[in-house]
């Protein structure tokens, strides 16, 4: 893997981690159960993407 590809993966991992954290924090503050479940699902999706990208390394 080239240095440029590694930098791309590092950047993508950082973005996924940030989005996962933001969604998790937002879901914790929501009171509407339907919206909370939706945002929690987004956090789970970002977590899965993070793990998939991490496994490439």
N, C-alpha and C positions, 0 to 999 in steps of 0.2 A: 504494500500500500504506500502510495506516495505521501510526502509531507503535506501537500495540499489537501489530499483526501482525509488525512488524519485531522487537520485543522477544521475541515468541514464537519467531521463527526463530532469533534469537541464542541464546536459551536452549536450543532443540532442538539447534542446532549444537554447543553446549558439551557437552551430554549425550552426543551421538553421538561426539564426539572423546574424551571421557573413557572411554566404554565401549570404543571401538576401542583405545585405549591400554592399558586394563586387560586386555582379551582378548589383545592382542599380547604383553604382559609375562607373562601367565599361560601362554600357549602356549610361550613360550621356556623356561619352567621345567619343563614337563611331560615325562615320559619315556615314558609310554604313547603309542604312535603313533596309536592310534585316537582317544584323547581329545585329543591334540595337534591332529590334523586337524580334529576337531569345533570346538575353541576357535578355531583359525585361521580356520575358516569363519565363525564368529561375528564375528571381527574384520573379515573381508572384507565381511560383510553391513553392519556398522556403517559401514565406509568408504564403501560404496555409498550408504547412506542419507545420510551426511554430504555426499557429492558431489551427491546429488539435491537436498537442501535448499539447499546453497550455490548451485546453478544457478538456484534460484528468485529469488535476489537479482540 
